[in-house]
Amino acid sequence: MKEIVIIFCCVLFLSCKTQKISLSPFVVVYKSDWIGHIPPEYISLKMQSEVFEIYSPGIYSSTVGKWNIKNDTLFLLPKYEYFSRDSELKFSEIMPKDTTVTTISKQYLIKNDCLIDITDYSIILPKLFSRKSEKNIYQRVKNR
């Protein structure tokens, strides 16, 4: 009986140790910095299912879809968008006719632990507003 109590106490003690919080090995997260008035964004890549999410906390919006890699370029193909307005969560499927900055397919150059936005925004924005001079760079969020 004494041995059972000792084993139980050991199991209880070992199960109560603090846990180290880290990212899953199946998810890679990238974060952009503030650029002028544009708040940071997060890109999460789920490795096993090849699903991505771009989360914009400044505007309470997310875009979800499929991703793939060809050579050194990451392609994001958005399928759904959801956002919060007036304390209500709205969810919509992205249609091919939808042409906004958040709904078009995006391309990123993969360089070391960074993603460099190389999307051609001129298809939806006038040349004056195209972001050719401002390349958004996303740094990989490391495990701690």
N, CA, C and O of each residue as an XYZ file, in Angstrom:
576
protein
N       0.820     -1.187      0.000
C       0.000      0.000      0.000
C       0.869      1.258      0.000
O       0.565      2.235     -0.683
N       1.953      1.218      0.774
C       2.850      2.358      0.860
C       3.480      2.650     -0.508
O       3.670      3.814     -0.861
N       3.805      1.611     -1.274
C       4.403      1.784     -2.594
C       3.413      2.452     -3.563
O       3.805      3.276     -4.389
N       2.150      2.095     -3.454
C       1.128      2.686     -4.317
C       0.983      4.175     -4.022
O       0.851      4.979     -4.945
N       1.007      4.545     -2.754
C       0.899      5.945     -2.376
C       2.115      6.728     -2.894
O       1.959      7.842     -3.393
N       3.301      6.167     -2.782
C       4.519      6.831     -3.265
C       4.454      7.001     -4.785
O       4.782      8.071     -5.299
N       4.040      5.974     -5.499
C       3.921      6.061     -6.960
C       2.877      7.109     -7.340
O       3.097      7.904     -8.253
N       1.741      7.111     -6.639
C       0.692      8.097     -6.910
C       1.213      9.521     -6.679
O       0.943     10.414     -7.482
N       1.947      9.735     -5.604
C       2.502     11.061     -5.312
C       3.514     11.479     -6.379
O       3.558     12.645     -6.772
N       4.319     10.537     -6.843
C       5.290     10.848     -7.898
C       4.585     11.239     -9.190
O       4.966     12.215     -9.837
N       3.571     10.493     -9.562
C       2.814     10.797    -10.771
C       2.141     12.161    -10.630
O       2.155     12.959    -11.568
N       1.560     12.429     -9.480
C       0.909     13.701     -9.236
C       1.921     14.846     -9.301
O       1.646     15.883     -9.904
N       3.070     14.664     -8.692
C       4.110     15.700     -8.705
C       4.611     15.968    -10.121
O       4.763     17.125    -10.512
N       4.866     14.926    -10.885
C       5.386     15.103    -12.241
C       4.357     15.709    -13.184
O       4.718     16.414    -14.127
N       3.091     15.443    -12.942
C       2.064     15.988    -13.821
C       1.763     17.450    -13.516
O       1.074     18.107    -14.296
N       2.259     17.969    -12.411
C       1.991     19.352    -12.025
C       3.111     20.307    -12.409
O       3.051     21.486    -12.059
N       4.099     19.848    -13.097
C       5.190     20.753    -13.479
C       4.680     21.774    -14.490
O       3.691     21.535    -15.183
N       5.353     22.898    -14.566
C       4.926     23.945    -15.494
C       5.187     23.503    -16.924
O       6.153     22.797    -17.213
N       4.315     23.929    -17.795
C       4.430     23.583    -19.197
C       5.055     24.738    -19.962
O       4.744     25.899    -19.697
N       5.914     24.436    -20.886
C       6.496     25.442    -21.763
C       5.538     25.642    -22.932
O       5.172     24.692    -23.625
N       5.142     26.890    -23.137
C       4.226     27.193    -24.228
C       5.049     27.407    -25.492
O       5.985     28.207    -25.507
N       4.695     26.691    -26.540
C       5.398     26.846    -27.811
C       4.431     26.592    -28.955
O       3.341     26.048    -28.772
N       4.858     26.996    -30.118
C       4.036     26.757    -31.302
C       4.075     25.285    -31.664
O       5.048     24.589    -31.372
N       3.045     24.831    -32.281
C       2.991     23.455    -32.759
C       4.000     23.278    -33.890
O       4.222     24.205    -34.669
N       4.614     22.098    -33.990
C       5.528     21.896    -35.118
C       4.794     21.837    -36.455
O       5.426     21.806    -37.511
N       3.482     21.823    -36.412
C       2.684     21.732    -37.627
C       2.147     23.089    -38.076
O       1.419     23.176    -39.065
N       2.508     24.148    -37.346
C       2.044     25.494    -37.673
C       3.249     26.427    -37.701
O       4.081     26.414    -36.793
N       3.332     27.234    -38.754
C       4.371     28.253    -38.858
C       3.667     29.597    -38.895
O       2.714     29.782    -39.653
N       4.137     30.545    -38.072
C       3.497     31.854    -37.980
C       4.501     32.932    -38.363
O       5.657     32.908    -37.941
N       4.030     33.882    -39.175
C       4.822     35.035    -39.584
C       4.077     36.295    -39.163
O       2.846     36.328    -39.157
N       4.839     37.339    -38.808
C       4.235     38.596    -38.346
C       4.881     39.761    -39.071
O       6.102     39.811    -39.218
N       4.053     40.706    -39.526
C       4.570     41.925    -40.145
C       4.684     43.009    -39.081
O       4.087     42.906    -38.009
N       5.446     44.035    -39.382
C       5.559     45.191    -38.492
C       4.599     46.272    -38.956
O       3.999     46.178    -40.027
N       4.464     47.304    -38.126
C       3.688     48.465    -38.541
C       4.365     49.099    -39.742
O       5.585     49.263    -39.740
N       3.608     49.456    -40.761
C       4.120     50.217    -41.900
C       3.230     51.443    -42.034
O       2.091     51.354    -42.494
N       3.764     52.589    -41.627
C       2.964     53.809    -41.646
C       1.734     53.656    -40.771
O       1.849     53.468    -39.560
N       0.577     53.736    -41.367
C      -0.688     53.599    -40.641
C      -1.256     52.173    -40.715
O      -2.342     51.912    -40.199
N      -0.529     51.260    -41.352
C      -1.016     49.883    -41.516
C      -0.571     49.037    -40.327
O       0.628     48.870    -40.104
N      -1.537     48.495    -39.549
C      -1.171     47.681    -38.381
C      -0.570     46.338    -38.794
O      -0.722     45.924    -39.943
N       0.110     45.654    -37.873
C       0.714     44.359    -38.208
C      -0.336     43.305    -38.546
O      -1.491     43.392    -38.130
N       0.099     42.312    -39.310
C      -0.741     41.165    -39.668
C       0.022     39.900    -39.314
O       1.243     39.913    -39.155
N      -0.717     38.812    -39.195
C      -0.133     37.506    -38.913
C      -0.535     36.539    -40.021
O      -1.695     36.502    -40.432
N       0.421     35.765    -40.496
C       0.143     34.699    -41.459
C       0.459     33.386    -40.766
O       1.597     33.157    -40.355
N      -0.539     32.525    -40.633
C      -0.359     31.192    -40.051
C      -0.473     30.163    -41.157
O      -1.453     30.150    -41.903
N       0.524     29.303    -41.266
C       0.509     28.227    -42.252
C       0.378     26.899    -41.518
O       1.257     26.527    -40.740
N      -0.700     26.195    -41.761
C      -0.879     24.858    -41.192
C      -0.231     23.877    -42.158
O      -0.655     23.760    -43.308
N       0.796     23.175    -41.694
C       1.628     22.360    -42.573
C       0.925     21.120    -43.126
O       1.017     20.846    -44.323
N       0.237     20.381    -42.291
C      -0.335     19.120    -42.749
C      -1.503     19.309    -43.702
O      -1.663     18.536    -44.646
N      -2.315     20.322    -43.468
C      -3.508     20.509    -44.307
C      -3.310     21.559    -45.395
O      -4.192     21.758    -46.231
N      -2.161     22.233    -45.391
C      -1.866     23.309    -46.345
C      -2.971     24.361    -46.367
O      -3.434     24.783    -47.427
N      -3.382     24.773    -45.162
C      -4.377     25.823    -44.987
C      -3.663     27.016    -44.345
O      -2.814     26.841    -43.471
N      -4.013     28.223    -44.783
C      -3.425     29.416    -44.194
C      -4.513     30.295    -43.601
O      -5.696     30.164    -43.915
N      -4.072     31.192    -42.735
C      -4.943     32.239    -42.207
C      -4.124     33.515    -42.125
O      -3.017     33.515    -41.586
N      -4.662     34.592    -42.657
C      -4.074     35.915    -42.477
C      -4.997     36.639    -41.502
O      -6.172     36.870    -41.787
N      -4.438     36.990    -40.344
C      -5.220     37.643    -39.300
C      -4.761     39.087    -39.161
O      -3.574     39.362    -38.985
N      -5.715     40.003    -39.243
C      -5.441     41.429    -39.087
C      -6.135     41.922    -37.822
O      -7.310     42.289    -37.869
N      -5.421     41.936    -36.681
C      -6.086     42.317    -35.432
C      -6.553     43.766    -35.401
O      -7.496     44.093    -34.681
N      -5.913     44.635    -36.168
C      -6.313     46.046    -36.181
C      -7.702     46.265    -36.744
O      -8.382     47.220    -36.369
N      -8.134     45.382    -37.650
C      -9.463     45.526    -38.250
C     -10.359     44.320    -37.958
O     -11.436     44.175    -38.537
N      -9.890     43.453    -37.042
C     -10.664     42.273    -36.626
C     -11.133     41.450    -37.815
O     -12.319     41.153    -37.952
N     -10.183     41.085    -38.677
C     -10.506     40.385    -39.907
C      -9.537     39.238    -40.137
O      -8.370     39.314    -39.750
N     -10.022     38.176    -40.768
C      -9.179     37.041    -41.153
C      -9.568     36.560    -42.537
O     -10.731     36.618    -42.939
N      -8.564     36.085    -43.254
C      -8.765     35.458    -44.549
C      -8.200     34.050    -44.441
O      -7.104     33.860    -43.914
N      -8.938     33.066    -44.935
C      -8.545     31.665    -44.836
C      -8.572     31.052    -46.228
O      -9.428     31.387    -47.046
N      -7.629     30.153    -46.491
C      -7.599     29.483    -47.785
C      -6.509     28.436    -47.851
O      -6.010     27.977    -46.824
N      -6.145     28.064    -49.056
C      -5.110     27.052    -49.294
C      -3.809     27.736    -49.695
O      -3.820     28.829    -50.263
N      -2.703     27.092    -49.397
C      -1.404     27.614    -49.792
C      -0.603     26.530    -50.489
O      -0.854     25.338    -50.309
N       0.373     26.963    -51.293
C       1.336     26.033    -51.882
C       2.624     26.790    -52.160
O       2.651     28.020    -52.196
N       3.690     26.023    -52.356
C       5.013     26.605    -52.596
C       5.540     26.072    -53.915
O       5.488     24.872    -54.187
N       6.050     26.987    -54.730
C       6.739     26.623    -55.970
C       8.078     27.342    -55.946
O       8.134     28.571    -55.887
N       9.151     26.571    -55.992
C      10.513     27.108    -55.889
C      10.653     27.915    -54.603
O      10.549     27.349    -53.515
N      10.885     29.215    -54.701
C      11.064     30.041    -53.504
C       9.896     31.006    -53.294
O      10.050     32.038    -52.641
N       8.721     30.667    -53.851
C       7.553     31.541    -53.765
C       6.387     30.821    -53.089
O       6.048     29.689    -53.434
N       5.790     31.500    -52.126
C       4.607     31.010    -51.425
C       3.386     31.649    -52.071
O       3.332     32.868    -52.235
N       2.406     30.828    -52.438
C       1.166     31.302    -53.045
C       0.019     31.072    -52.063
O      -0.168     29.962    -51.566
N      -0.742     32.122    -51.789
C      -1.911     32.030    -50.918
C      -3.162     32.250    -51.764
O      -3.311     33.281    -52.420
N      -4.054     31.266    -51.736
C      -5.299     31.324    -52.509
C      -6.474     31.426    -51.536
O      -6.913     30.409    -51.000
N      -6.990     32.635    -51.298
C      -8.048     32.816    -50.303
C      -9.370     32.177    -50.717
O      -9.762     32.224    -51.883
N     -10.045     31.581    -49.741
C     -11.338     30.934    -49.985
C     -12.460     31.565    -49.158
O     -13.590     31.689    -49.630
N     -12.142     31.964    -47.918
C     -13.151     32.503    -47.007
C     -12.594     33.730    -46.289
O     -11.385     33.888    -46.122
N     -13.511     34.579    -45.876
C     -13.153     35.768    -45.128
C     -14.129     35.888    -43.962
O     -15.331     35.676    -44.126
N     -13.617     36.222    -42.807
C     -14.519     36.512    -41.705
C     -13.999     37.725    -40.943
O     -12.795     37.967    -40.861
N     -14.940     38.474    -40.394
C     -14.593     39.708    -39.708
C     -15.666     40.026    -38.686
O     -16.777     39.497    -38.732
N     -15.309     40.898    -37.771
C     -16.223     41.291    -36.706
C     -16.668     42.725    -36.936
O     -15.845     43.626    -37.095
N     -17.962     42.922    -36.953
C     -18.549     44.259    -37.070
C     -19.702     44.352    -36.080
O     -20.561     43.472    -36.023
N     -19.709     45.422    -35.308
C     -20.793     45.665    -34.346
C     -21.037     44.448    -33.458
O     -22.182     44.044    -33.254
N     -19.964     43.865    -32.932
C     -20.026     42.698    -32.040
C     -20.668     41.488    -32.687
O     -21.202     40.624    -31.992
N     -20.624     41.414    -33.999
C     -21.188     40.281    -34.723
C     -20.126     39.722    -35.667
O     -19.450     40.483    -36.359
N     -19.977     38.413    -35.699
C     -19.009     37.767    -36.571
C     -19.669     37.463    -37.911
O     -20.694     36.783    -37.971
N     -19.072     37.974    -38.982
C     -19.617     37.753    -40.328
C     -18.640     36.868    -41.089
O     -17.426     37.055    -41.011
N     -19.176     35.910    -41.819
C     -18.391     34.918    -42.541
C     -18.879     34.887    -43.979
O     -20.082     34.826    -44.229
N     -17.940     34.929    -44.935
C     -18.370     34.882    -46.333
C     -17.360     34.121    -47.184
O     -16.162     34.112    -46.902
N     -17.869     33.494    -48.219
C     -17.015     32.798    -49.173
C     -16.520     33.823    -50.186
O     -17.282     34.683    -50.628
N     -15.258     33.734    -50.549
C     -14.677     34.657    -51.517
C     -14.958     34.121    -52.915
O     -14.642     32.973    -53.229
N     -15.549     34.958    -53.739
C     -15.892     34.596    -55.107
C     -14.825     35.153    -56.054
O     -14.146     36.121    -55.711
N     -14.670     34.556    -57.237
C     -13.667     35.060    -58.193
C     -13.854     36.533    -58.570
O     -12.882     37.211    -58.905
N     -15.077     37.029    -58.518
C     -15.333     38.429    -58.871
C     -14.915     39.394    -57.764
O     -14.799     40.594    -58.009
N     -14.684     38.887    -56.544
C     -14.262     39.726    -55.430
C     -12.821     40.178    -55.657
O     -11.913     39.353    -55.755
N     -12.624     41.463    -55.738
C     -11.287     41.990    -55.973
C     -10.982     43.098    -54.970
O     -11.142     44.283    -55.260
N     -10.545     42.689    -53.800
C     -10.078     43.633    -52.793
C      -8.683     43.194    -52.370
O      -8.222     42.119    -52.753
N      -8.019     44.019    -51.588
C      -6.672     43.692    -51.132
C      -6.664     42.380    -50.347
O      -5.693     41.627    -50.415
N      -7.721     42.104    -49.614
C      -7.750     40.882    -48.807
C      -8.223     39.651    -49.570
O      -7.967     38.532    -49.127
N      -8.901     39.818    -50.694
C      -9.487     38.659    -51.379
C      -8.713     38.170    -52.595
O      -9.003     37.087    -53.102
N      -7.741     38.930    -53.076
C      -6.978     38.463    -54.238
C      -5.919     37.456    -53.802
O      -5.514     37.438    -52.639
N      -5.476     36.623    -54.733
C      -4.389     35.677    -54.451
C      -3.115     36.471    -54.199
O      -2.862     37.494    -54.836
N      -2.321     35.978    -53.257
C      -1.103     36.693    -52.883
C       0.124     35.823    -53.136
O       0.046     34.595    -53.166
N       1.259     36.497    -53.317
C       2.535     35.816    -53.540
C       3.574     36.400    -52.596
O       3.634     37.613    -52.391
N       4.393     35.519    -52.022
C       5.448     35.942    -51.109
C       6.742     35.230    -51.478
O       6.762     34.019    -51.696
N       7.802     35.989    -51.542
C       9.128     35.432    -51.751
C       9.626     34.918    -50.406
O       9.601     35.646    -49.414
N      10.078     33.666    -50.370
C      10.580     33.067    -49.136
C      12.083     33.292    -49.094
O      12.812     32.831    -49.971
N      12.542     34.005    -48.068
C      13.962     34.302    -47.936
C      14.340     34.173    -46.465
O      13.905     34.963    -45.628
N      15.158     33.163    -46.163
C      15.538     32.855    -44.777
C      14.282     32.642    -43.939
O      13.470     31.778    -44.270
N      14.102     33.402    -42.870
C      12.919     33.275    -42.022
C      11.928     34.404    -42.287
O      11.224     34.842    -41.377
N      11.872     34.870    -43.521
C      10.990     35.983    -43.879
C      10.144     35.648    -45.096
O      10.514     34.831    -45.939
N       9.006     36.305    -45.155
C       8.161     36.302    -46.343
C       8.108     37.738    -46.842
O       7.777     38.648    -46.082
N       8.432     37.947    -48.109
C       8.416     39.281    -48.703
C       7.260     39.327    -49.699
O       7.210     38.553    -50.655
N       6.337     40.247    -49.451
C       5.138     40.365    -50.288
C       5.526     40.845    -51.686
O       6.035     41.954    -51.848
N       5.282     40.005    -52.692
C       5.564     40.372    -54.084
C       4.276     40.343    -54.919
O       4.325     40.227    -56.143
N       3.135     40.449    -54.249
C       1.841     40.444    -54.926
C       1.721     41.675    -55.822
O       2.124     42.774    -55.440
N       1.168     41.482    -57.005
C       0.930     42.593    -57.928
C      -0.438     43.199    -57.609
O      -1.470     42.694    -58.051
N      -0.431     44.285    -56.839
C      -1.676     44.938    -56.434
C      -2.226     45.856    -57.519
O      -3.333     46.376    -57.376
N      -1.486     46.065    -58.589
C      -1.954     46.977    -59.636
C      -3.195     46.445    -60.346
O      -3.876     47.203    -61.037
N      -3.504     45.155    -60.187
C      -4.716     44.614    -60.812
C      -5.989     45.124    -60.138
O      -7.070     45.092    -60.727
N      -5.846     45.600    -58.882
C      -7.032     46.116    -58.183
C      -6.884     47.557    -57.738
O      -7.881     48.232    -57.479
N      -5.644     48.041    -57.646
C      -5.404     49.409    -57.195
C      -4.829     50.248    -58.330
O      -4.076     49.736    -59.158
N      -5.174     51.525    -58.375
C      -4.541     52.393    -59.381
C      -3.031     52.449    -59.126
O      -2.572     52.212    -58.008
N      -2.281     52.760    -60.158
C      -0.818     52.792    -60.042
C      -0.357     53.686    -58.899
O       0.639     53.382    -58.243
N      -1.053     54.765    -58.656
C      -0.679     55.679    -57.592
C      -0.644     54.980    -56.233
O       0.188     55.302    -55.385
N      -1.555     54.018    -56.031
C      -1.646     53.336    -54.749
C      -1.009     51.958    -54.744
O      -1.057     51.272    -53.723
N      -0.419     51.533    -55.837
C       0.197     50.215    -55.838
C       1.363     50.226    -54.857
O       2.029     51.249    -54.701
N       1.613     49.115    -54.203
C       2.595     49.058    -53.127
C       3.951     48.581    -53.616
O       4.661     47.901    -52.877
N       4.328     48.918    -54.841
C       5.606     48.448    -55.364
C       6.768     48.975    -54.547
O       7.755     48.265    -54.354
N       6.676     50.215    -54.058
C       7.783     50.781    -53.296
C       7.789     50.291    -51.853
O       8.837     50.305    -51.207
N       6.646     49.861    -51.334
C       6.551     49.375    -49.955
C       6.284     47.879    -49.953
O       5.137     47.456    -50.098
N       7.311     47.084    -49.795
C       7.157     45.631    -49.718
C       6.932     45.251    -48.257
O       7.770     45.528    -47.399
N       5.820     44.627    -47.989
C       5.526     44.187    -46.636
C       6.353     42.936    -46.350
O       6.329     41.982    -47.128
N       7.081     42.940    -45.238
C       7.937     41.812    -44.859
C       7.389     41.193    -43.585
O       7.104     41.894    -42.614
N       7.245     39.879    -43.597
C       6.759     39.123    -42.454
C       7.917     38.308    -41.880
O       8.553     37.534    -42.596
N       8.186     38.485    -40.591
C       9.229     37.739    -39.894
C       8.618     36.506    -39.251
O       7.508     36.563    -38.723
N       9.334     35.398    -39.293
C       8.839     34.171    -38.669
C       8.865     34.319    -37.156
O       9.849     34.785    -36.581
N       7.764     33.913    -36.516
C       7.675     33.928    -35.056
C       8.341     32.658    -34.560
O       7.954     31.556    -34.950
N       9.330     32.803    -33.710
C      10.124     31.659    -33.238
C       9.513     31.066    -31.975
O       8.853     31.756    -31.197
N       9.748     29.780    -31.792
C       9.380     29.118    -30.541
C      10.236     29.669    -29.417
O      11.396     30.021    -29.629
N       9.680     29.744    -28.246
C      10.443     30.247    -27.097
C      10.708     29.151    -26.130
O      11.338     29.378    -25.097
